[in-house]
């Protein structure tokens, strides 16, 4: 543990000159933790993990553009419902679904502030998502005959959904050794002008 802390201190101390402004293009790889999303009126998918790769264009020390392609996986989650009306008492319903995959293509403008090696930034991003929505099934049964179950498809086979989105975020850029930079960002995202979501964390390395 002590050696790890020493390594971190050395890394931060020796990287103060790193992440300097170099005009031109750079690569960026990212890992993200995304908020849950609604794949239509019938299903809800949990938070998911994503990976991305992009190209960054630095224009000034305070501004850059990033063109990114990313993919994320989301697991389906829905509770078992027990109907409480007198006519349907004892009837249970469970909705299950396959994982959904979401592909995003985006363009982001980042503006940096501060004079220290670690700088804050704001990010404005717009793009399009293509979601391969997993198939959803509804299964119903009565308490007195749980082995007799009725299953029906809610959305048939998996379907593709395309949506436009815009997001606003903020974060920190931390210099690493070898001229690399670590960016930590959180953002809110508005999809199709109606669905508001949250992107808790995006960690990117530029090199």
N, C-alpha and C positions, 0 to 999 in steps of 0.2 A: 504494500500500500504506500509506504513511504517513498519507494523508488518510483512508483507511478506519479506521485505528486511532484517529485523532483523533475521527472521528464516533462511534465506539463509546464512547470515553471521555466525550464530551459527552452522549451518550444516557444512559449510566449515571449520570452526575453529576446530570443534570437530572430524573431519574425517581425520585428517592428518595421524593418525596411521592406518587408515583403508586401505583396498585393499592391504595389505601386501602379500608377496609371500607365498603361501601355496601349496606345491606340491600335485598333485592329480587332480581329476576331479571335475568340477563345472558345473552348469546349466547356460544357457544364453537364454534370451528372447529378441526379437528385433522387432522394427517397422521401416519401411523404406519408403522413397519416391523415386520411381524409374522413370527413364527417359522413354520417349515414345519409342515404338518399331515398326518395320515393320513386319506385319504378312504376308509376301509374297509380290508379286509385286502389288497386287490390293488394299491393305488397310493399314491404319496407325492408331495405337492406341495411345491415350494420355498417359501422365504421370499417374502413379498409385501408390496406397498405398499397402504395404505388411506387413505381420506378419511372424515371424519365431521363431523357438525354436531349441536349439542345446546343445551339450555337449562340454565343454572346458577342455583340458588337459594342465596344466601348467608343463613345464619341468624345466625352470630356471626363475629367475626374469625378464629375457629379452626375453623370447620366450614362445609361447603357440600355440597349435593347436585347431581349432574349427570346429566341424562337425555340419552342420546346415541344417535344412529343413525349407523352407519358401513357402508362397503362396501370390500372389498379383493379384489385379484386375485392368484392364485397360479399359477405355471407348473408344469407337470408335468415330472418328471425321473426317469428310471429307466435303469440301465445295460443294456448288452447282455450276456446271459449265454451262456457257452459251456459245454456239458455235457461233463464229464470222465469219465463212466462208460464202460467199454469198449464197451457196446452202443450208446451214443449219442454217441460221440466224433465231433467235427466238426459237431454240431448246435448252431446258434445261435438264440437267442430274444431278441427286442427288444420291450419294452412302451412304447407311445407313448400320449399322452393329450392332450386339449384342456385349455385353461386352466379353472380353477375360480374361481367367484365366491362370496364369503362375505359375508353381510349380518348385522350384529350390532345388537341392541337391548339397551341396558344402563342400569343405574342405579348410580351410584358415590357413595360417601361419602368425602370428603376431609377430613382433619384437619391443621391447620397448626401449626407450632411455630416459635418464634424471635421476636425483636423487631425484627430488622433488616428492611430493605426486601426483601431476598432471603430467602425462608423455605423451610424444608423441609416436606414433607408426606408422610403415609401415605394410601393409597387402598385401599378395599375395594369391589370391583365385582362385581355379579352380573347375569346377562343370558342371552339366548338367541341362538344363531347359526342361520341358515338358509343352508346351503351348496349351491350349484348345482354338483354334482360333474361335471367334464368327462368325456366318454366316453373309455374306455380300450380300446386294441386290442393284441393280441399277435400278432407276426409271427415265424415260424420259417423257417429255411432251413439247408441243408447246405453245408459248405465247398466241396464239389465241384460244386455247382449253385446258386450264389447267386441266379441269376435265377428259380429256381423257389421261390417263397415262398408260405407258407400263412398266412392272416390270419384271426383270429377275434375277436369282441367279448368283452370281459371283463365289462363292466357294461351293455351295451346302449347306449341313448341316455342323455343326461345325466339325473341323478336328484337330487332334493332331499333333503338330510339335515338334520334339526333336532336341536339339542343344547343342553342347559343348561350354563352354566359359571359359575365363580367365580374371581376373581383378587385377588391382593394385590400392591400396588406401592408404590413410593417415588419421590420426586422433589424438584425445586426449583421454586419460583415466583419468577420474575424480573419486576420492574416494567418497563413500557415507557412511552413518552411517551403523553400523551392519556388517561391512566387505564386503559390496557390492561395485561394481564398475559400473560407467556409461561410456560407450564408444561411442564417436561420430566420424563417419567416412564418408568420401566421396571418390568415386572411379570412374575410367574409366573401361569399360568392352568391351572386344572384343569377339564377338560371331561368331562361325564357321569360324574364321580367316578373315572375310570380313566386318562384321557389327560392327562399333564402337559406343558405347553408353556411357551414363553417369549416375551414381547413385548419385544424389545430396546429399542424407543424409541417413545414417543408424544409429539409436540410439539403443544401446544394454545395458542391465543390466545383470551383472554376479553376481551370488550369490552361 
